[in-house]
Amino acid sequence: MTPKLYEHLKQQRLQQVNPIARSHVNTYFEWLKSIKPEEVVDAIEKGTTPEQAYKALGISPIRLGIAAARGFLKVAKKYQDQLREIANMDLALLTLRFENPRTYTIVKQYGPRGTQFLNTWIKGSLAILGVKTD
């Protein structure tokens, strides 16, 4: 896959989301782009949960975006399905690969543990946003 094809896929997915919810769904992509490689290592080695990492953010633009998205998604539950469709392993790996390559490298180096980390954190991020995953 090329960067151009990835960007097209991402935009296509975002276009499927209602325009009102699109900025909040974009918060998910911003979160993926903001994950630092050392955070992945710490989370895998120390078993840090998404909730613990969220609390450790303190006051930050990402946390403020998450709070706004959570409030919106709690009120507009029909958009939770759209976010669940976008927040999947394949698109998360592509986002990391093209928009956060250092973190992508770390996730891939850990193999199955890296994949499990990412899966857990995707579900954890959805839970933080108030989206039911099961």
TORVEXKOL-489280 format. One record per residue (C-alpha): residue number from 0; x, y, z. Coordinates in steps of 0.1 Angstrom, whole numbers. Each point is the difference from the previous one (the first is absolute). Example, Ala and Ser with C-alpha at 12.3 -4.5 7.8 and 13.67 -1.06 7.14 Angstrom:
// residues 2
ATOM  resi      x      y      z
ATOM     0    123    -45     78
ATOM     1     14     34     -7
END
This chain:
// residues 134
ATOM  resi      x      y      z
ATOM     0      0      0      0
ATOM     1     12     35     -8
ATOM     2     -4     31     21
ATOM     3    -23     14    -26
ATOM     4    -22    -31      0
ATOM     5      0      1     39
ATOM     6    -11     36      0
ATOM     7    -28     -7    -25
ATOM     8    -12    -30     21
ATOM     9      1     22     32
ATOM    10    -19     28    -17
ATOM    11    -25    -25    -14
ATOM    12     -7    -14     34
ATOM    13     -3     35     15
ATOM    14    -25     10    -28
ATOM    15    -22    -29     12
ATOM    16     -4     17     33
ATOM    17    -26     27      6
ATOM    18     17     34     -4
ATOM    19    -11     10     35
ATOM    20     18    -30     15
ATOM    21     30      1    -24
ATOM    22     22     23     22
ATOM    23     -6    -22     29
ATOM    24      9    -31    -19
ATOM    25     31     18    -12
ATOM    26     10      3     37
ATOM    27      6    -38     -1
ATOM    28     24      4    -29
ATOM    29     18     29     18
ATOM    30      4    -23     30
ATOM    31     16    -27    -21
ATOM    32     24     25    -15
ATOM    33      9     13     35
ATOM    34     10    -34     15
ATOM    35     37      1      8
ATOM    36     22    -31     -5
ATOM    37     11      2     37
ATOM    38    -36     -1     11
ATOM    39     -5    -32    -20
ATOM    40     30    -16     16
ATOM    41    -11     11     35
ATOM    42    -36    -11     -6
ATOM    43     11    -35    -12
ATOM    44     28     -5     26
ATOM    45    -19     15     30
ATOM    46    -35     -9    -10
ATOM    47    -12     36     -1
ATOM    48    -37      2     -8
ATOM    49    -15     26    -24
ATOM    50    -19     14     30
ATOM    51     32      5     19
ATOM    52     16     17    -29
ATOM    53    -30     22     -5
ATOM    54      1     12     36
ATOM    55     37      7     -4
ATOM    56     -6     24    -29
ATOM    57    -10     28     23
ATOM    58    -13     31    -17
ATOM    59      9     -5    -37
ATOM    60    -15      7    -34
ATOM    61     -5    -37     -5
ATOM    62    -18     -5     33
ATOM    63    -22     30     -7
ATOM    64     -9    -14    -34
ATOM    65     -8    -34     16
ATOM    66    -22     17     25
ATOM    67    -19     19    -27
ATOM    68     -4    -32    -21
ATOM    69    -11    -20     30
ATOM    70    -27     25      8
ATOM    71    -12      1    -36
ATOM    72      0    -38     -3
ATOM    73    -20     -5     32
ATOM    74    -27     22    -13
ATOM    75      1    -11    -36
ATOM    76      2    -38      4
ATOM    77     -8     -7    -37
ATOM    78     36     12     -8
ATOM    79     16    -25     23
ATOM    80     -5    -27    -26
ATOM    81     18     21    -26
ATOM    82     29      4     24
ATOM    83      1    -37      7
ATOM    84      3     -7    -37
ATOM    85     29     24     -4
ATOM    86     18    -10     32
ATOM    87     13    -33    -11
ATOM    88     34    -17      0
ATOM    89      6      2    -38
ATOM    90     -6     38     -2
ATOM    91     19      6     33
ATOM    92     30    -18    -14
ATOM    93     -1     19    -32
ATOM    94     -4     33     19
ATOM    95     31     -8     21
ATOM    96     19    -12    -31
ATOM    97     -5     32    -20
ATOM    98     -5     26     27
ATOM    99     20    -13     30
ATOM   100     26    -23    -15
ATOM   101     23     -1     31
ATOM   102    -29    -13     21
ATOM   103    -10    -24    -28
ATOM   104     35    -15      1
ATOM   105     -1     -6     37
ATOM   106    -35    -16     -2
ATOM   107     13    -23    -28
ATOM   108     32     -8     19
ATOM   109    -20    -14     29
ATOM   110    -19    -23    -24
ATOM   111    -31    -16     16
ATOM   112      5     20     32
ATOM   113      0     32    -21
ATOM   114    -31    -10    -18
ATOM   115    -17     -9     33
ATOM   116     11     34     14
ATOM   117    -15     18    -29
ATOM   118    -33    -20      1
ATOM   119     -3      7     38
ATOM   120      7     37     -5
ATOM   121    -25      3    -28
ATOM   122    -27    -15     22
ATOM   123     12     21     29
ATOM   124     -2     32    -20
ATOM   125    -35     -9    -11
ATOM   126     -9     -6     36
ATOM   127     15     33     10
ATOM   128    -22     16    -27
ATOM   129    -30    -17     15
ATOM   130     -4    -24    -29
ATOM   131    -10    -36      9
ATOM   132     23    -25    -17
ATOM   133    -18    -33      8
END
